[in-house]
Amino acid sequence: MRRSEVLAEESIVCLQKALNHLREIWELIGIPEDQRLQRTEVVKKHIKELLDMMIAEEESLKERLIKSISVCQKELNTLCSELRVEPFQEEGETTILQLEKDLRTQVELMRKQKKDRKQELKLLQEQDQELCEILCMPHYDIDSASVPSLEELNQFRQHVATLRETKASRREEFVSIKRQIILCMEELDHTPDTSFERDVVCEDEDAFCLSLENIATLQKLLQQLEMQKSQNEAVCEGLRSQIRELWDRLQIPEEEREAVATIMSGSKAKVRKALQLEVDRLEELKMQNLKKVIEAIRVELAQYWDQCFYSQEQRQAFAPFHAEDYTENLLQLHDAEIVRLRNYYEAHRELFEGVQKWEESWRLFLEFERKASDPNRFTNRGGNLLKEEKQRAKLQKTLPKLEEELKAQIELWEQEHSKAFLVNGQKFMEYVAEQWEMHRLEKERARQERQLKNKKQTETEMLYGSAPRTPSKRRGLTPNTPGKARKLNTTTMSNATANNSIRPIFGGTIYRSPVSRLPPSGSKPVATSTCSGKKTPRAGRRGANKENLDLDGSILSARTFKGFQI
């Protein structure tokens, strides 16, 4: 049994006790029955009125609860529709009071969500408006009257975040371009003369509209200023080059050059003006020293002719080079020619440098070839011979490769220009082939000379015997030199004979006593002495072999004993 039911029964018992107690009191007092009846009716009436009033109040409460439930349900449905969420559903059976409480709680929650969404929407719209004004972009399209959904709010947040990133990147670009524009204007001594330039340079950075159009205009302005700066730098550099050229031609002393060293760097307007004044001064001085300037140009022309490998006919083609009437017209002709040659060299610098590299490698190759044919090269000191041989072998590999590369470059150049590329008046590959052929002929000539020399030496040795080849320190010995003569005088013929038998193995030369032989010309044989060992040697032969020693009728060279201790 419920507690309320127990309380109701207790209330009935209390009412019964109260009525019984009233009857007892009435009996003791002696109130008649009719009055008791009246008093009982009064008690009944009071109790009934009290109960009716209480019932009315509870009924009113019930009605209010039912009405509140109805209102909350309607509002809740509306809120769910606005917030785009599922309608509220009460789980299980519940009383009117609990239902009303749940509905009222849900309504308050929905109201708070609606309020939060509306506030966030307003804040996002304010941020969107501010960013769009700075970026000059259209506002985000969203219905501000309705309650945005969570998806719409999320998209709006992403849009605003994108706008912030765009603003940050454009602002960074704006600040960077503005800094460069200011530097260019300072370099050019340029003051802002348009409203846009003043907005960029003079106004607050936060007030500048970061639209795509403004950024593009800003970039265009920077490009114009940079172009002006580049042109100004090119003009200044051209003036400096002209000044240096005039200095060299006029042979201006170093002290005078240092006086204008401050304007030899930078490209500001005042520097350009100072450079132009210096050029004008030097040009006037040049006109006063025409002969000196023209001779300086001719020296430079000769250098370019060498660098461009001009032939003698090509050099002679410039007739003013030999003129002696030093006039302004002659100077102009020389200036035009030096400009043409300079441009020609710069346009084909890679080819000319390649040919120059081949020329240097070729000269080095010929030098190594000359050293390789030098008999004195074997007196090697410090490993130079090995180093030269390595360099020579390397050149023998790199020269053909370099020639092939130049050949390909020259063929491409000739196809583009429809004319031959000349080196010293002839095609480069013909020039290279001619150099190789000359080298081959020179080697052949040297070989033939060596063969002729060896042939003559052989004939001479057959006729007169081979010449002694003693070291210089042995040739310097005199008959009075102690030690050598004594040893030879005490040497027996058997030892000499033994030495002669092994002499060819050690590379020595066998020197025989002159015997009867036919001369190369086929003349009569020369009379000689008999085998007794007594003979009359020729005077010339005896004088020529001063180093030979006469031992028992045999003539032995000091080289006969090469490598042996006698």
RODO-2510 file (C-alpha; in nm, 4 decimals, decimal comma):
residues 566
     n   res          X          Y          Z
     1     m     0,0000     0,0000     0,0000
     2     r     0,1189     0,3452    -0,0846
     3     r     0,2103     0,5872     0,1883
     4     s    -0,0491     0,8345     0,0614
     5     e    -0,3252     0,5725     0,0995
     6     v    -0,2128     0,5012     0,4555
     7     l    -0,2241     0,8739     0,5303
     8     a    -0,5759     0,8929     0,3810
     9     e    -0,7043     0,6133     0,6077
    10     e    -0,5378     0,7808     0,9052
    11     s    -0,7170     1,1050     0,8102
    12     i    -1,0520     0,9219     0,8048
    13     v    -0,9827     0,7694     1,1473
    14     c    -0,8883     1,1116     1,2836
    15     l    -1,2119     1,2608     1,1412
    16     q    -1,4135     0,9802     1,3007
    17     k    -1,2442     1,0348     1,6382
    18     a    -1,3060     1,4078     1,6143
    19     l    -1,6756     1,3587     1,5442
    20     n    -1,7042     1,1094     1,8297
    21     h    -1,5265     1,3498     2,0595
    22     l    -1,7675     1,6279     1,9554
    23     r    -2,0672     1,4068     2,0287
    24     e    -1,9313     1,3261     2,3750
    25     i    -1,8831     1,6927     2,4466
    26     w    -2,2281     1,7725     2,3246
    27     e    -2,3775     1,4999     2,5449
    28     l    -2,1940     1,6237     2,8537
    29     i    -2,3076     1,9734     2,7886
    30     g    -2,6616     1,8518     2,7275
    31     i    -2,7103     1,9996     2,3858
    32     p    -3,0371     1,8810     2,2441
    33     e    -3,0465     1,6441     1,9473
    34     d    -3,1697     1,8992     1,7008
    35     q    -2,8799     2,1295     1,7901
    36     r    -2,6399     1,8354     1,7669
    37     l    -2,7749     1,7744     1,4226
    38     q    -2,7198     2,1369     1,3312
    39     r    -2,3666     2,1355     1,4661
    40     t    -2,2902     1,8116     1,2853
    41     e    -2,4152     1,9701     0,9616
    42     v    -2,1834     2,2644     1,0239
    43     v    -1,8887     2,0300     1,0749
    44     k    -1,9786     1,8398     0,7622
    45     k    -2,0120     2,1620     0,5678
    46     h    -1,6661     2,2848     0,6828
    47     i    -1,5026     1,9554     0,6012
    48     k    -1,6740     1,9376     0,2646
    49     e    -1,5765     2,2956     0,1760
    50     l    -1,2184     2,2273     0,2772
    51     l    -1,2014     1,9131     0,0720
    52     d    -1,3731     2,0771    -0,2239
    53     m    -1,1269     2,3623    -0,2077
    54     m    -0,8377     2,1262    -0,1943
    55     i    -0,9774     1,9213    -0,4787
    56     a    -1,0276     2,2368    -0,6841
    57     e    -0,6724     2,3413    -0,6251
    58     e    -0,5390     2,0028    -0,7292
    59     e    -0,7624     2,0009    -1,0333
    60     s    -0,6264     2,3409    -1,1247
    61     l    -0,2760     2,2103    -1,0836
    62     k    -0,3604     1,9235    -1,3093
    63     e    -0,4954     2,1566    -1,5744
    64     r    -0,1921     2,3774    -1,5533
    65     l     0,0356     2,0787    -1,5939
    66     i    -0,1590     1,9533    -1,8926
    67     k    -0,1542     2,2993    -2,0490
    68     s     0,2191     2,3351    -1,9809
    69     i     0,2770     1,9981    -2,1393
    70     s     0,0898     2,1069    -2,4475
    71     v     0,2777     2,4352    -2,4723
    72     c     0,6137     2,2701    -2,4161
    73     q     0,5412     2,0101    -2,6765
    74     k     0,4508     2,2741    -2,9327
    75     e     0,7585     2,4839    -2,8522
    76     l     0,9751     2,1787    -2,8461
    77     n     0,8551     2,0745    -3,1883
    78     t     0,9217     2,4214    -3,3205
    79     l     1,2710     2,4264    -3,1698
    80     c     1,3507     2,0823    -3,3086
    81     s     1,2414     2,2028    -3,6488
    82     e     1,4520     2,5189    -3,6247
    83     l     1,7531     2,3367    -3,4895
    84     r     1,7012     2,0585    -3,7413
    85     v     1,7164     1,7783    -3,4889
    86     e     1,4913     1,4803    -3,4287
    87     p     1,1661     1,5505    -3,2302
    88     f     1,1764     1,4750    -2,8575
    89     q     1,0313     1,1396    -2,7592
    90     e     0,9553     1,0476    -2,3933
    91     e     1,0841     0,7049    -2,3108
    92     g     0,8301     0,4747    -2,1425
    93     e     0,5151     0,5698    -1,9439
    94     t     0,5354     0,8612    -1,7046
    95     t     0,3125     1,0864    -1,4963
    96     i     0,1846     1,4227    -1,6010
    97     l     0,4140     1,6000    -1,3574
    98     q     0,7271     1,4158    -1,4772
    99     l     0,6320     1,4629    -1,8390
   100     e     0,5868     1,8327    -1,7855
   101     k     0,9224     1,8557    -1,6103
   102     d     1,1029     1,6627    -1,8823
   103     l     0,9463     1,8673    -2,1556
   104     r     1,0253     2,1905    -1,9780
   105     t     1,3892     2,0840    -1,9286
   106     q     1,4206     1,9856    -2,2952
   107     v     1,2722     2,3156    -2,4045
   108     e     1,5218     2,5092    -2,1961
   109     l     1,8057     2,3059    -2,3470
   110     m     1,6800     2,3675    -2,6984
   111     r     1,6419     2,7360    -2,6274
   112     k     2,0029     2,7519    -2,5118
   113     q     2,1237     2,5718    -2,8247
   114     k     1,9255     2,8108    -3,0414
   115     k     2,0676     3,1098    -2,8576
   116     d     2,4269     2,9787    -2,8859
   117     r     2,3887     2,9125    -3,2554
   118     k     2,2420     3,2562    -3,3193
   119     q     2,5246     3,4199    -3,1226
   120     e     2,7922     3,2219    -3,3090
   121     l     2,6254     3,3062    -3,6387
   122     k     2,6308     3,6732    -3,5510
   123     l     2,9964     3,6579    -3,4494
   124     l     3,0905     3,4742    -3,7693
   125     q     2,8990     3,7258    -3,9767
   126     e     3,0850     4,0119    -3,8092
   127     q     3,4201     3,8449    -3,8762
   128     d     3,3171     3,7657    -4,2329
   129     q     3,2161     4,1256    -4,2920
   130     e     3,5472     4,2577    -4,1565
   131     l     3,7575     4,0157    -4,3586
   132     c     3,5569     4,0652    -4,6755
   133     e     3,5962     4,4412    -4,6501
   134     i     3,9750     4,4070    -4,6190
   135     l     3,9962     4,1472    -4,8957
   136     c     3,7280     4,3130    -5,1106
   137     m     3,5362     3,9881    -5,1380
   138     p     3,1569     3,9206    -5,1244
   139     h     3,0002     3,8273    -4,7920
   140     y     2,9170     3,4690    -4,7051
   141     d     2,5669     3,3793    -4,8185
   142     i     2,3660     3,2525    -4,5185
   143     d     2,0168     3,3250    -4,3852
   144     s     2,0652     3,5261    -4,0678
   145     a     1,6930     3,5052    -3,9740
   146     s     1,6854     3,1290    -3,9366
   147     v     1,8749     2,9173    -3,6896
   148     p     2,1785     2,7674    -3,8656
   149     s     2,2398     2,3976    -3,8500
   150     l     2,5564     2,2506    -3,7098
   151     e     2,6759     2,1700    -4,0632
   152     e     2,6115     2,5277    -4,1792
   153     l     2,7985     2,6668    -3,8799
   154     n     3,0892     2,4333    -3,9469
   155     q     3,1065     2,5430    -4,3118
   156     f     3,0845     2,9068    -4,2058
   157     r     3,3715     2,8550    -3,9598
   158     q     3,5860     2,6977    -4,2331
   159     h     3,5050     2,9859    -4,4656
   160     v     3,6093     3,2423    -4,2062
   161     a     3,9274     3,0444    -4,1324
   162     t     4,0076     3,0433    -4,5054
   163     l     3,9535     3,4175    -4,5180
   164     r     4,1938     3,4627    -4,2270
   165     e     4,4601     3,2546    -4,4042
   166     t     4,4039     3,4502    -4,7245
   167     k     4,4353     3,7756    -4,5356
   168     a     4,7560     3,6591    -4,3649
   169     s     4,9167     3,5450    -4,6924
   170     r     4,8124     3,8605    -4,8794
   171     r     4,9295     4,0801    -4,5966
   172     e     5,2645     3,9026    -4,5895
   173     e     5,2924     3,9456    -4,9657
   174     f     5,1888     4,3101    -4,9351
   175     v     5,4457     4,3824    -4,6637
   176     s     5,7201     4,2099    -4,8656
   177     i     5,6324     4,3928    -5,1877
   178     k     5,5993     4,7221    -5,0022
   179     r     5,9467     4,6797    -4,8539
   180     q     6,0918     4,6114    -5,1998
   181     i     5,9037     4,9068    -5,3484
   182     i     6,0433     5,1386    -5,0819
   183     l     6,3983     5,0123    -5,1476
   184     c     6,3566     5,0600    -5,5229
   185     m     6,2171     5,4103    -5,4747
   186     e     6,5090     5,4986    -5,2490
   187     e     6,7510     5,3547    -5,5040
   188     l     6,5870     5,5519    -5,7847
   189     d     6,5322     5,8650    -5,5723
   190     h     6,1669     5,8350    -5,6663
   191     t     5,8901     5,9951    -5,4599
   192     p     5,5310     5,8567    -5,4663
   193     d     5,3394     6,0664    -5,7157
   194     t     5,0131     5,8729    -5,7515
   195     s     4,7379     5,8080    -5,5004
   196     f     4,8026     5,4361    -5,5150
   197     e     5,1758     5,4790    -5,4502
   198     r     5,0984     5,7089    -5,1578
   199     d     4,8489     5,4559    -5,0186
   200     v     5,1158     5,1872    -5,0398
   201     v     5,4102     5,3804    -4,9005
   202     c     5,2610     5,6457    -4,6723
   203     e     4,9368     5,5031    -4,5307
   204     d     4,8931     5,2518    -4,2487
   205     e     4,9415     4,8922    -4,3560
   206     d     4,6177     4,7804    -4,1841
   207     a     4,4151     5,0281    -4,3901
   208     f     4,5331     4,8926    -4,7257
   209     c     4,2748     4,6865    -4,9134
   210     l     4,4225     4,3455    -4,9804
   211     s     4,2175     4,2717    -5,2903
   212     l     4,3514     4,0631    -5,5750
   213     e     4,3378     4,3670    -5,7966
   214     n     4,5430     4,5726    -5,5517
   215     i     4,7957     4,2922    -5,5098
   216     a     4,8263     4,2607    -5,8890
   217     t     4,8690     4,6386    -5,9205
   218     l     5,1248     4,6251    -5,6425
   219     q     5,3226     4,3550    -5,8239
   220     k     5,3013     4,5528    -6,1467
   221     l     5,4335     4,8633    -5,9706
   222     l     5,7226     4,6626    -5,8255
   223     q     5,8024     4,5186    -6,1688
   224     q     5,8078     4,8663    -6,3181
   225     l     6,0362     4,9961    -6,0449
   226     e     6,2643     4,6922    -6,0734
   227     m     6,2771     4,7371    -6,4487
   228     q     6,3696     5,1019    -6,4020
   229     k     6,6277     4,9963    -6,1460
   230     s     6,7687     4,7306    -6,3813
   231     q     6,7805     4,9794    -6,6650
   232     n     6,9473     5,2315    -6,4379
   233     e     7,1984     4,9693    -6,3220
   234     a     7,2655     4,8696    -6,6814
   235     v     7,3159     5,2326    -6,7790
   236     c     7,5450     5,2906    -6,4815
   237     e     7,7415     4,9744    -6,5533
   238     g     7,7693     5,0761    -6,9176
   239     l     7,8973     5,4169    -6,8126
   240     r     8,1479     5,2538    -6,5771
   241     s     8,2661     5,0212    -6,8517
   242     q     8,2973     5,3204    -7,0810
   243     i     8,4921     5,5062    -6,8122
   244     r     8,7324     5,2150    -6,7582
   245     e     8,7829     5,1806    -7,1307
   246     l     8,8536     5,5514    -7,1650
   247     w     9,0880     5,5360    -6,8649
   248     d     9,2869     5,2615    -7,0311
   249     r     9,2900     5,4297    -7,3693
   250     l     9,3871     5,7676    -7,2265
   251     q     9,6267     5,6048    -6,9764
   252     i     9,4760     5,7958    -6,6876
   253     p     9,7013     5,7667    -6,3797
   254     e     9,5857     5,5627    -6,0827
   255     e     9,5645     5,8666    -5,8556
   256     e     9,3113     6,0322    -6,0839
   257     r     9,1085     5,7118    -6,1035
   258     e     9,0916     5,6771    -5,7274
   259     a     8,9503     6,0294    -5,7065
   260     v     8,6244     5,9084    -5,8637
   261     a     8,6178     5,5655    -5,6973
   262     t     8,3077     5,6613    -5,4961
   263     i     8,0887     5,6612    -5,8060
   264     m     8,2175     5,3267    -5,9342
   265     s     7,9494     5,1428    -5,7363
   266     g     7,5751     5,1890    -5,6911
   267     s     7,3087     5,3028    -5,9333
   268     k     7,1279     5,5914    -5,7685
   269     a     7,0301     5,8946    -5,9701
   270     k     7,3121     6,1055    -5,8308
   271     v     7,5633     5,8281    -5,9083
   272     r     7,4334     5,8019    -6,2641
   273     k     7,4606     6,1773    -6,3057
   274     a     7,8175     6,1762    -6,1728
   275     l     7,9110     5,8887    -6,4043
   276     q     7,7697     6,0734    -6,7044
   277     l     7,9710     6,3837    -6,6127
   278     e     8,2873     6,1719    -6,5897
   279     v     8,2158     6,0128    -6,9283
   280     d     8,1595     6,3538    -7,0859
   281     r     8,4871     6,4769    -6,9397
   282     l     8,6779     6,1744    -7,0655
   283     e     8,5147     6,1955    -7,4092
   284     e     8,6280     6,5538    -7,4379
   285     l     8,9756     6,4512    -7,3284
   286     k     8,9655     6,1689    -7,5828
   287     m     8,8946     6,4103    -7,8645
   288     q     9,1995     6,6073    -7,7532
   289     n     9,4166     6,2917    -7,7676
   290     l     9,2939     6,1198    -8,0832
   291     k     9,6246     5,9584    -8,1797
   292     k     9,6849     5,8135    -7,8355
   293     v     9,3300     5,6767    -7,8157
   294     i     9,3351     5,5262    -8,1654
   295     e     9,6654     5,3506    -8,0946
   296     a     9,5184     5,2068    -7,7749
   297     i     9,2175     5,0815    -7,9712
   298     r     9,4498     4,9224    -8,2255
   299     v     9,6261     4,7313    -7,9485
   300     e     9,2881     4,6049    -7,8290
   301     l     9,1907     4,5190    -8,1871
   302     a     9,5035     4,3090    -8,2248
   303     q     9,4160     4,1243    -7,9041
   304     y     9,0657     4,0469    -8,0307
   305     w     9,2069     3,9360    -8,3648
   306     d     9,4260     3,6895    -8,1794
   307     q     9,1374     3,5709    -7,9634
   308     c     8,9123     3,5290    -8,2702
   309     f     9,1940     3,3558    -8,4655
   310     y     9,1795     3,6030    -8,7519
   311     s     9,3945     3,5306    -9,0540
   312     q     9,6271     3,7908    -9,2029
   313     e     9,3792     3,8565    -9,4841
   314     q     9,0985     3,9213    -9,2341
   315     r     9,3182     4,1616    -9,0418
   316     q     9,4218     4,3442    -9,3565
   317     a     9,0556     4,3839    -9,4490
   318     f     9,0247     4,6603    -9,1872
   319     a     9,2093     4,9276    -9,3856
   320     p     9,1730     5,2122    -9,1290
   321     f     9,4054     5,0147    -8,9003
   322     h     9,7038     5,1421    -9,1017
   323     a     9,5797     5,4969    -9,1568
   324     e     9,7925     5,7744    -9,0094
   325     d     9,5509     6,0629    -9,0428
   326     y     9,4169     6,0679    -8,6863
   327     t     9,0761     6,2284    -8,7194
   328     e     8,7449     6,1957    -8,5414
   329     n     8,6101     5,9925    -8,8336
   330     l     8,8997     5,7459    -8,7995
   331     l     8,8260     5,7149    -8,4287
   332     q     8,4606     5,6382    -8,5043
   333     l     8,5638     5,3672    -8,7496
   334     h     8,7905     5,2103    -8,4866
   335     d     8,5194     5,2343    -8,2212
   336     a     8,2680     5,0644    -8,4494
   337     e     8,5171     4,7886    -8,5365
   338     i     8,6116     4,7205    -8,1753
   339     v     8,2411     4,7030    -8,0796
   340     r     8,1746     4,4615    -8,3667
   341     l     8,4709     4,2426    -8,2723
   342     r     8,3811     4,2479    -7,9049
   343     n     8,0233     4,1434    -7,9785
   344     y     8,1448     3,8770    -8,2202
   345     y     8,3812     3,7338    -7,9598
   346     e     8,1213     3,7409    -7,6822
   347     a     7,8637     3,5736    -7,9095
   348     h     8,1041     3,2870    -7,9846
   349     r     8,3121     3,2900    -7,6696
   350     e     8,2499     2,9219    -7,5976
   351     l     8,3830     2,8192    -7,9390
   352     f     8,6866     3,0459    -7,9225
   353     e     8,7690     2,9306    -7,5698
   354     g     8,7396     2,5707    -7,6869
   355     v     8,9793     2,6375    -7,9762
   356     q     9,2149     2,8187    -7,7394
   357     k     9,2039     2,5205    -7,5049
   358     w     9,2895     2,2912    -7,7957
   359     e     9,5790     2,5201    -7,8974
   360     e     9,7224     2,5119    -7,5450
   361     s     9,6783     2,1353    -7,5215
   362     w     9,8401     2,0950    -7,8634
   363     r    10,1433     2,3053    -7,7653
   364     l    10,1789     2,1051    -7,4460
   365     f    10,1483     1,7829    -7,6456
   366     l    10,4239     1,8941    -7,8862
   367     e    10,6429     1,9882    -7,5909
   368     f    10,5992     1,6412    -7,4398
   369     e    10,6721     1,4868    -7,7791
   370     r    10,9915     1,6897    -7,8037
   371     k    11,0971     1,5840    -7,4565
   372     a    11,0146     1,2223    -7,5362
   373     s    11,2601     1,2304    -7,8279
   374     d    11,5329     1,3961    -7,6203
   375     p    11,7979     1,1361    -7,5171
   376     n    11,8841     1,3385    -7,2076
   377     r    11,5369     1,2864    -7,0598
   378     f    11,6536     0,9706    -6,8793
   379     t    11,8577     1,1815    -6,6378
   380     n    11,5425     1,1853    -6,4277
   381     r    11,5357     1,3718    -6,1007
   382     g    11,2406     1,3719    -5,8609
   383     g    11,0106     1,1560    -6,0773
   384     n    10,9630     1,4231    -6,3475
   385     l    10,9967     1,1693    -6,6279
   386     l    10,7130     0,9557    -6,4917
   387     k    10,4953     1,2626    -6,4379
   388     e    10,5587     1,3841    -6,7930
   389     e    10,4769     1,0431    -6,9354
   390     k    10,1458     1,0377    -6,7487
   391     q    10,0579     1,3864    -6,8721
   392     r    10,1587     1,2898    -7,2241
   393     a     9,9392     0,9794    -7,2154
   394     k     9,6502     1,1844    -7,0774
   395     l     9,6873     1,4408    -7,3547
   396     q     9,6877     1,1675    -7,6186
   397     k     9,3422     1,0671    -7,4913
   398     t     9,1925     1,4099    -7,4277
   399     l     9,3028     1,5776    -7,7515
   400     p     9,0885     1,3606    -7,9849
   401     k     8,7946     1,3915    -7,7479
   402     l     8,8284     1,7706    -7,7418
   403     e     8,8526     1,7749    -8,1209
   404     e     8,5313     1,5738    -8,1514
   405     e     8,3460     1,8071    -7,9148
   406     l     8,4655     2,1132    -8,1047
   407     k     8,3748     1,9495    -8,4335
   408     a     8,0152     1,8927    -8,3156
   409     q     7,9861     2,2497    -8,1834
   410     i     8,1303     2,3993    -8,5018
   411     e     7,9011     2,1937    -8,7254
   412     l     7,6017     2,3136    -8,5261
   413     w     7,7261     2,6727    -8,5472
   414     e     7,7805     2,6460    -8,9235
   415     q     7,4285     2,5104    -8,9700
   416     e     7,2813     2,7991    -8,7717
   417     h     7,4860     3,0717    -8,9449
   418     s     7,5139     2,9113    -9,2920
   419     k     7,8846     2,9871    -9,3177
   420     a     8,2157     2,8278    -9,2314
   421     f     8,3821     2,8761    -8,8926
   422     l     8,7404     2,9817    -8,9707
   423     v     9,0518     2,9585    -8,7572
   424     n     9,3493     3,1473    -8,8981
   425     g     9,1720     3,1682    -9,2338
   426     q     9,0792     2,8005    -9,2713
   427     k     8,8234     2,5561    -9,1355
   428     f     8,9063     2,4376    -8,7900
   429     m     8,9074     2,0658    -8,8661
   430     e     9,1273     2,1279    -9,1709
   431     y     9,3539     2,3303    -8,9471
   432     v     9,3660     2,0457    -8,6922
   433     a     9,4357     1,7882    -8,9643
   434     e     9,7129     2,0083    -9,1013
   435     q     9,8741     2,0349    -8,7566
   436     w     9,8642     1,6579    -8,7122
   437     e    10,0085     1,6071    -9,0595
   438     m    10,2887     1,8552    -8,9911
   439     h    10,3602     1,6728    -8,6660
   440     r    10,3699     1,3390    -8,8493
   441     l    10,6033     1,4776    -9,1168
   442     e    10,8293     1,6261    -8,8518
   443     k    10,8506     1,2916    -8,6734
   444     e    10,9243     1,1183    -9,0042
   445     r    11,1958     1,3729    -9,0845
   446     a    11,3542     1,3287    -8,7414
   447     r    11,3411     0,9504    -8,7827
   448     q    11,5104     0,9709    -9,1225
   449     e    11,7750     1,2041    -8,9825
   450     r    11,8459     0,9575    -8,7021
   451     q    11,8691     0,6713    -8,9469
   452     l    12,1081     0,8702    -9,1706
   453     k    12,3169     0,9675    -8,8704
   454     n    12,3327     0,6091    -8,7471
   455     k    12,4245     0,4913    -9,0950
   456     k    12,7086     0,7416    -9,1198
   457     q    12,8280     0,6501    -8,7710
   458     t    12,8240     0,2812    -8,8610
   459     e    13,0263     0,3441    -9,1777
   460     t    13,2741     0,5531    -8,9821
   461     e    13,3119     0,2822    -8,7191
   462     m    13,3599     0,0185    -8,9888
   463     l    13,6340     0,2307    -9,1409
   464     y    13,8077     0,3685    -8,8325
   465     g    13,6755     0,1743    -8,5372
   466     s    13,4214     0,2953    -8,2867
   467     a    13,4954     0,6058    -8,0854
   468     p    13,5522     0,5664    -7,7112
   469     r    13,2582     0,6556    -7,4875
   470     t    13,4145     0,7027    -7,1524
   471     p    13,2506     0,9046    -6,8782
   472     s    13,3637     1,2626    -6,8470
   473     k    13,5482     1,1975    -6,5235
   474     r    13,7515     0,9215    -6,6938
   475     r    13,8214     1,1369    -6,9933
   476     g    13,9621     1,3922    -6,7577
   477     l    14,2291     1,1459    -6,6309
   478     t    14,5861     1,2199    -6,7323
   479     p    14,8627     0,9629    -6,7816
   480     n    14,9902     1,0692    -6,4401
   481     t    14,6661     0,9737    -6,2673
   482     p    14,7596     0,7276    -5,9967
   483     g    14,6035     0,3865    -5,9826
   484     k    14,4500     0,3390    -6,3296
   485     a    14,7673     0,3214    -6,5392
   486     r    14,9411     0,0964    -6,2938
   487     k    14,6566    -0,1495    -6,2956
   488     l    14,6402    -0,1612    -6,6726
   489     n    15,0163    -0,2090    -6,7063
   490     t    15,0041    -0,5123    -6,4807
   491     t    14,7078    -0,6697    -6,6586
   492     t    14,7837    -0,9779    -6,8701
   493     m    14,6528    -1,0367    -7,2153
   494     s    14,4585    -1,3316    -7,0917
   495     n    14,2522    -1,1016    -6,8729
   496     a    14,2007    -0,8651    -7,1637
   497     t    14,0948    -1,1512    -7,3838
   498     a    13,8541    -1,2759    -7,1204
   499     n    13,7043    -0,9319    -7,0850
   500     n    13,6636    -0,9035    -7,4613
   501     s    13,4708    -1,2281    -7,4697
   502     i    13,2049    -1,1102    -7,2190
   503     r    13,2027    -0,7448    -7,3170
   504     p    12,8926    -0,7546    -7,5465
   505     i    12,6779    -0,9003    -7,2719
   506     f    12,7277    -0,5902    -7,0584
   507     g    12,6662    -0,3458    -7,3406
   508     g    13,0315    -0,2494    -7,3929
   509     t    13,1832    -0,1802    -7,7313
   510     i    13,4556    -0,4070    -7,8699
   511     y    13,7517    -0,2067    -7,9957
   512     r    13,9781    -0,4084    -8,2208
   513     s    14,3204    -0,3175    -8,3475
   514     p    14,3080    -0,1798    -8,6997
   515     v    14,3369    -0,4640    -8,9474
   516     s    14,3213    -0,4884    -9,3173
   517     r    13,9681    -0,3978    -9,4337
   518     l    13,8043    -0,2467    -9,7339
   519     p    13,6950     0,1104    -9,7039
   520     p    13,3277     0,1900    -9,7767
   521     s    13,4262     0,3566   -10,1048
   522     g    13,5778     0,0382   -10,2331
   523     s    13,9347     0,1785   -10,2505
   524     k    14,2417    -0,0314   -10,2028
   525     p    14,2981    -0,1934    -9,8658
   526     v    14,5232    -0,0183    -9,6253
   527     a    14,8523    -0,1923    -9,5571
   528     t    14,8897    -0,3168    -9,2016
   529     s    15,1599    -0,4718    -8,9924
   530     t    15,2126    -0,8447    -8,9497
   531     c    15,0846    -1,0581    -8,6688
   532     s    15,3952    -0,9924    -8,4610
   533     g    15,2114    -0,7013    -8,3012
   534     k    15,4514    -0,4366    -8,4325
   535     k    15,2731    -0,1796    -8,6478
   536     t    15,2758     0,1812    -8,7427
   537     p    14,9416     0,3350    -8,6379
   538     r    14,8060     0,6398    -8,8190
   539     a    14,8872     0,9664    -8,6602
   540     g    14,5289     1,0826    -8,6708
   541     r    14,4017     0,7624    -8,5185
   542     r    14,6569     0,7757    -8,2387
   543     g    14,5629     1,1308    -8,1606
   544     a    14,1935     1,0533    -8,1613
   545     n    14,2282     0,7651    -7,9147
   546     k    14,4155     0,9390    -7,6376
   547     e    14,2310     0,7350    -7,3797
   548     n    14,3410     0,4024    -7,5298
   549     l    14,6375     0,2265    -7,3732
   550     d    14,8877     0,0171    -7,5761
   551     l    14,9297    -0,3239    -7,4150
   552     d    15,1598    -0,5631    -7,6064
   553     g    15,0480    -0,4299    -7,9441
   554     s    14,6698    -0,4345    -7,8627
   555     i    14,4706    -0,1097    -7,8382
   556     l    14,2112    -0,1252    -7,5562
   557     s    13,9655     0,1459    -7,4675
   558     a    13,8981     0,2377    -7,1100
   559     r    13,5377     0,1377    -7,1817
   560     t    13,6580    -0,2178    -7,2548
   561     f    13,6639    -0,2757    -6,8811
   562     k    13,3260    -0,1225    -6,8110
   563     g    13,1719    -0,2875    -6,5091
   564     f    13,4867    -0,4803    -6,4082
   565     q    13,7473    -0,4222    -6,1405
   566     i    14,0888    -0,4725    -6,3031
***
